[in-house]
Structures are given as structure tokens and as C-alpha cells.
Amino acid sequence: MAIKKTATRVASVKKPAGKAAAAKKTAAKSAATTAVAASKTTAKQPILVGILTGSPNDLPTVVKVRDTLSELGIASEIVVASAHRTPDKVTAYIDRAHKEGVQVLIGCAGMAAHLAGVIAGHTRLPVIGLPLSGGVVSGLDALLSTVQMPPGVPVATVAVDGSKNAAMLAARILALKYPEINQALEKAAMKERARYEQSADEALAKLTAR
């Protein structure tokens, strides 16, 4: 599989005219709720990571997962489906993911964050849990809800709002199968190390100049 720089496509639906407008609008709204955004490449790179989030309010945090994956050349898609409000859409997406070759699923939710656990209960694919901040305890409830899974139904949980690590963990899982993703991770690690060393050198230089 060739890893290429990905671009972003956001689902959009034009408003139809005539008597069929209401029906088409309802169908479009349902589709938009299920698949909000996907990354793509000119080579029609297959979606390898499915990112599910329980609320559209969480998209600003969740989109960072997709963007990090895109930087590594990994195609992904974001789906809005709630474990509590629309559980049928969660299971429907999991079924579609199995058929379309998605290989890692990420569940993102806050407060009573059962989404990742529900996903893990319906698949044998690797599931990553991304607890989101919010509510009265700033994400602690979401963290505990996501990480405390029963034996045999694992969810690999990252830190609260840990969008980048959720993406990087998904990439490391995929790197076991795709050497090109492993190479992309190596380049990203080298870039991050160079950035860190430059930042440290600049900080020490300022301290010495005092």
C-alpha cells in the first residue's frame, strides 16, 4: 500500500427543491450524522481507521485524530454515533467497517463514556478509547468509564483529550502490517526529536544570556 499525503473531504449536501425536499433532507441529515468527514487520496487509499464520536460537540477535539493520521498518510473517517442515543448507528457502522476493511476503531466520548466499550463488544478489531473532557470532573468520569473494561473486552485507553496519542497508537498498530507506515512513524519521531532539541537549545541560550 502506497502511503501518500491525504486531503480532507467534509460531507456536504445541497438543499433540494420541490415536494421531495423534506424526505431528501431527512435522508441527508441521517447520512451526515453517520459519516461526517473522511480523508482521501488521489489514489483512492482505503480507509484504515474508523473514528467514532458520541457528540458533534466533540468534533473540534476528535478532528485532531484524523489530522494526525493524515500527516502519517493514513486514511480515516469520522463518524458521529452515540452509544446511548443512536446505538443502532454504532453497530451499523461497525458492520460496515468489517466489510470495507477498516482495521482499527477509535471511540471518543465524554462523561458516561461507554462508546469505546460498546464498540469493543461488537468487534475483534483493535479498539482505542479516547476519553474527552467535560462535565463536572473534567474528563475523569470519561477516563474511568473507558479504561475499566471487563476481562476479554479490551480497550486501549489514552489520556483525556489525548487526540495525538490515539492517532499515534492506531498508526503503531497498523505499522505491524504496513512497512510504509512504520517509516512514516520513524520520520515523525525524528522530526519531533529535532523540534524538542531546538526548543531546549533556545531555552538554555536565553537562560545563559541573562
N, C-alpha and C positions, 0 to 999 in steps of 0.2 A: 504493500500500500504506500503510495507516494504521499508524503506529508507536505502540504502546501499552505501558504498563508491564507487564512479564512477571512471572509467578509460576513457581514451581518444582514439578515433579512428579517424584517418585522412584519408579521401578518397584518394585512390591511384589507378591508372590504368596502367597496363603493356602495353607496346607498342606492338601491334600485327604485325605479319609478313604477306607478301603476298599482293595481289591486294586489299583486303578489308581493308588494314591498314588505308587508308585515311578516309574512311567512319566511321570506328570504332573510330579513333582518334577524329573526329569531334563530334561524339556522346558522347564520354568520356569527352571531353572538356566542352560540354554543361552540362552534369551531374555534373561535378566538379564545374562549375560556380554556379549551383543551390544549391547543398548541399556540402559544403566544409568540415565540420567536425561535428562529433556528439559524445556525451558522451554515454557510455553504462555501463550496469552492467551485472554480470553473470546471474542474474535473468531476463534479458531482460526487464529492467524497461522502461516503456513507456516514450516517450519524452513529457515533460510538458511545456517547454519553447522554443519558436522559436525565434532565434536571427538573424535579417536581417541587413546586412550592404551594403551600396551603392558602396563600392570600396574595392578591395583586399588590397589596400594600408592601409586600416584602421584595418586590422586583428590583428596587434600587440596590439591595444587597446581593440578591441572587444573580443579577446580571454580571456581577464581577466574577462569578464562577465561569460563566460562558466566555467572558472576555479573556480570562487567564488560559482557558483551554484553547481558544483561538490563537493566542500567542504561541502556543506549542504546536499549532497546526492540527488540532483535534476538533472535528466537527461535533456539535452538540445541539440540543434543543431544549427550550424551557417550556414547561407545561404548568398551568395553574389548575390544580385539582386538590380539593380538601378531603382529608381522611374522615372528617366529620360531616361536612355539608354535601359533598359530592363523592362519596366512596365508590360509586359505580364508575365514575370517570377515572379514578385512580386505577382500579382493576382493569378497565378497558385499555388504558394506556400501557399498563404492564403487559397485557396480552399482545398489543401491537408491537411493543418493544421486542418481545421474544421473536415475533415473526420477521421483524425488519433488521435483526442483527445487532441491536443495541447491546453493549457488553458491560456497562457499568451504570448504575442508577444512583442518583443523589436526591435524598429527601430533605427539604428545607422547611422548617416550621418553627413557630414560636409558641410560648405559653404551654398549653397542653399538647405538646408536640409529638403526636402519635404517627405522623405521616411516614417517617423512615421505617418505623417498626411494622406498620401495615404493609409497606412495600416489601420488606424482608420476609413477611409471612406468605407472600404470593409469588416469590421467585427464588431461584437458586443463583441468580446473578449476584455479584458483589454489590452491597448497598452501603453508601456513605451517608451518615447523618450530619446535617448542618443545623444546629440549634440557633435560633435567631433571638436577638434581644427584644425587649418589650415587656409590657405588663408591669406588675408591682415589684418584681425581683430582678429586673434587668437581664432576663435570659437564663437565670439559674433553674427555673422550673422547666424550661425547654431543654436545657442540658441534661437534667436528671431524667426527664421523660424519654429522651433519645438514647441515652447511654445504658439505662437499666433494662436490658433485654433479657428474656429467659434463655436458658441454655439451648443451643441448637438453632437459634434465630438471631445471628449476629448482625449488628450494625456498627460499622467503623465510624466512630463519632469524633469530629474535630471540635475545636474551640467555638464558643459562642461568636457568631458573626465571622467565623474563620473561612471566608469565601475562597481565599487563595489556597489555603491548605486543602480544602475539599477538592479543588481542581487538581492540585499537585498530586494528591493521593490517587485520584482517578487516573491521572497520567502514569503514575508509577505502576499501577495495576496493568494498564494497557501496554506498558513498556516491556512486560514479560513476554508479550506476544509479538510486538512490533518494534524491531530494532531502531527504526527511524524516530520513533517517539522517545526511545532511550537516548538517542543522540540529541534530540531537542531538549530533553531534560538536562543533559550534560552542558549544553551551551547556556541554558538558563541559569544553571548553578554557577558557571564561570562568570557570567555577567553580573550576577548578584554578589559574588565574592569581590569582583573588581569595584562594584559600587560601594560595598562596605569598606574596603580598604581605602578607597579615595576619601570617603567620608571621615574615616578615622584619622587619616593623614592631615586633612584640613582642620579637624578639631584640635589635634595636637599642635599644629602650626600656629593656630590662633592663641592657644594657651602659652606657647613659648614666646610669642610676640608681646605678651603683656609686660 
